[in-house]
């Protein structure tokens, strides 16, 4: 059985390595956010948090009162900044304060196809409730409204899947222009 001193030493070393990796991760955060407005299915929020962590988004913004599924996040919530906000006004004020530009993901007449979308710098990708979508006022405030082309009989994708597709499309377009650091993934090197 290991001595108490060795266990303490090993525990401290492990914690130090984790702190170093977290520091590397935070240095490499990308200037984007994902916002969820009034989402009713808890697993969708957890899945969006996991996507935000995977792409190293600066934050996830949750608008409205909502519990969410930590299991779907798979510990990503421990490393990803999550900002809860009460309503549309709080969201718009937060985006202005943080310099994010609103990009709504919605099936809407004014929407641009994902394939043709040209994203602004510092986008905040907003996904709306599974029933009801993004409120009209927020659509009016969006710099861009994007929709994902679909050919099937079901009119929409799962919300978390749609959010992931749009965020990765944004990153793919940055990569295509040679503007994506670490295109193969990974942490910022020391």
Buried (B, 14 or more C-beta within 10 A) or exposed (E): EEEEEEEEEEEEEEEEEEEEEEEBBBEBBBEBBBBBBBBEBBBBBBBBBBBBBBBBBBBBBBBBEBEBBBEBBEEBBEBBBBBEBEEBEBBBEBBEEBEBBBBBBBBBEEBBEBEEBEBEEBBBBBBBBBEEBBBEEBBEBBEBBBBBEEEEEEEBBBBBBBBBBBBBBBBEBBEEEEEBEEEEEEBBEE
